[in-house]
């Protein structure tokens, strides 16, 4: 090859990244910027969050992950160009999460007894109380001020740490944005096994014996709408079932196991896909799917909207529209064995006509999926992300406030034996229903202003006397920059379960000059006797006595040395709440979805000595 040819080839090779960046910038501006760069108060990640992600993660998200429906018309080269542009990276750059930190002694059985201290699934029980009794917590109010960091585990190329851990038999099971499930030693943080999956897992994992066998299994769902059963000791796949074929479907809430049946909630990302003016918005309906836990076979599927979406008209650009749609189930189902019912909380409608079962609590028969009753909290809440962007073509006329339910209903029994189904909403209102009287409203109490990222988001906690609710009310500065307003949001509340009266209140904690900070408390709350744990968008994890006194706090928004050798960064705390078992406390840190500080760690604490 001549010198001129070599130089020409070298020039082309050197300029390829720049050309890819230019092409990626143009593609991003045309197809992505409306949602990701707009002043949208939604959970769509902004550019800052995506810059913290790895190239491989973004490419996988565009190819077969949550953004595949939006990127279906893009070529592989175009997807790679977009991934390169938004991350500033051009090659595989993540460190394998299991490259280091393998346990030196692999176990042939569980390190501890299975009936010992554990936190199983999202809500620790099928009533989703998020209340850990003293014998399981192994942690008292007097010990909480002495909690110290024991280890950190990091997920490669991630800007969010959004899957809570499950602890059983001193094994810890957790999903990650790296499309893997990880099994760790719960006390040491070293890796026992990992399993690669089709999509990321953000839902909690449930542990149980596999019916009809001598195996123990973990059950979970991924962001590709697949449900799994996996051998808990080895990580071997037992079965995998696709629970919904809609291209935008995903599983964000934890499946709940009861009497050999796995109840899987189905949500979607069609609120984002439906915001494109050329998208036929919208055709997804939320559902709960009952699977045989032994085989993964579907027994029934109950849609939250009984009516199949039908053509309703065309938008201003001539694109066909459909409805009714939406009513996704974002959270773990709640089981009521006494009533043979499964309770779910639904999200907003996506299109007109608004559904009567959106923003509602629904009760289905455990055996058949028949709708037993419904109680709607916010009527006529039809909404997609386009309602917050410059191009509102697919935003429904007279759209709603996006006040869906993001958390599980809590089934609690009061000291007098009366039962209550309690749940907080993004509207800022806490509701109590009577599960023994068709969902009749018992009381409603406002604790926040509400909003798309407002009110109570991911989860509350309750014992036999009170429900503890965190208030988000995240707000952005009114300058179009997606910068958090450091003066708005926050507050932690304890409400009497019998009356709805506020009996404990903790004021928002100011941010001061801390960058990318909000006093908002969006993450799920967790409870042990006399102590409430709440993580903040500020990055602080705090523990309060049940009379509102601060017992302990830890700033997670910092760098850590991870046991698995991956660069580790804490950030905003959102989504899952702390998990407490066997004298240890675990929390996720990092949530760059909507201008919070990105991060990628799971932190483990134990009681230390001075």
Order of alpha helices (4+ residues) and beta strands (2+ residues): alpha-alpha-alpha-alpha-alpha-beta-alpha-alpha-beta-beta-beta-beta-beta-beta-beta-beta-beta-beta-beta-beta-alpha-beta-beta-beta-beta-beta-beta-beta-beta-beta-beta-beta-beta-beta-beta-beta-beta-beta-beta-beta-beta-beta-beta-beta-beta-beta-beta-beta
